[in-house]
Amino acid sequence: MTVSAAPVETTHRSPRPLLLAETLDQLGRGRGDPCHRVTPDGAIWRTSLMPTGPVTYRLVQTDRHTVACRGWGAGAAEFVTTLPDLLGERDDATGFAPEHPRLADAHRRFPGLRIPRTGRVFEALVPAILEQKVHGIAARASWRRLVTVYGEPAPGPAPEGMRVPPSARVWRGVPSWEFHRAGVDPRRARTVVTAAAVSDRLEEAAGMDPAAALRRLRAVNGVGEWTAAEVAQRALGDADALSVGDFHLAAMVGWSLLGRPLDDPGMVEYLESVRPHRYRAVRLLSVGGYAVKPKFGPRTAVTDHRRH
């Protein structure tokens, strides 16, 4: 906890129903994420590094349409201007009318589910890179260690252990052996450092149309279709960004909607009917309790890259 000035406070009232917890759930990187915490009282605490400085913010849903926000730190005043985007006010589900009964039911039961838009492209990119082709448990441990070591303490009365995501300048200076200690192989480490070197160009993606934004992200060596989609879902509020190449996603979509697994081409073809809401459909399967993927063997072993 660090001492700071009085918080910046605001209340956002949406004309549409809003499910705060479900909307922001995908922004966290596991229970130990130093940048995202949910406390026992249901409050959501997050940190970010805004252009004007670091911010810690606390969000509480007070009724079906209303969220109360408090922010601390030099970036708090700037952050509150972006709160409507974070809460999905730009997200428009108009035209989304899925025919599959499970999707239709979930859409009906959870009208307050939004696709959030943080607007912080590089912040979303680093953890996505760390999650490339490794077990989620290992990737989250890497993120937790690196942010704890290199991130600044969160301003304000943040829960213990919270940190502000490191700046691109800090990521550029992380030594190779520190990535190694965090279990990050050289390929992913190089991609993080390469992206950090062009972070200003990457932030411009927030003002582009979805296709151009994805092209800008994929221009970074080491950033492919999956990684770009993961960033677009969180930073850009892209409701159609489908994580093609995910180890589990295609099989989950297939089992959930067809009762059999699909591969990536099959998933892309099947979800064509809900474009431009393919990511929304995936989120609804999860939030609606319809996400299914049978287990046919033991969990995949976690690879320890520190031994390499």
Secondary structure, 3 states (H helix, E strand, C coil): CECCCCCEEEEEECCCCCCHHHHHHHHCCCCCCCCEEECCCCCEEEEEEECCEEEEEEEEEEECCEEEEEEECCCHHHHHHHHHHHCCCCCCCCCCCCCCHHHHHHHHHCCCCCCCCCCCHHHHHHHHHHCCCCCHHHHHHHHHHHHHHHCEECEECCCCCCEECCCHHHHHCCCHHHHHHCCCCHHHHHHHHHHHHCHHHHHHHHHCCHHHHHHHHHCCCCCCHHHHHHHHHHHCCCCCCCCCCCCCHHHHHHHHHHCCCCCHHHHHHHHHHHCCCHHHHHHHHHHCCCCCCCCCCCCCCCCCHHHC
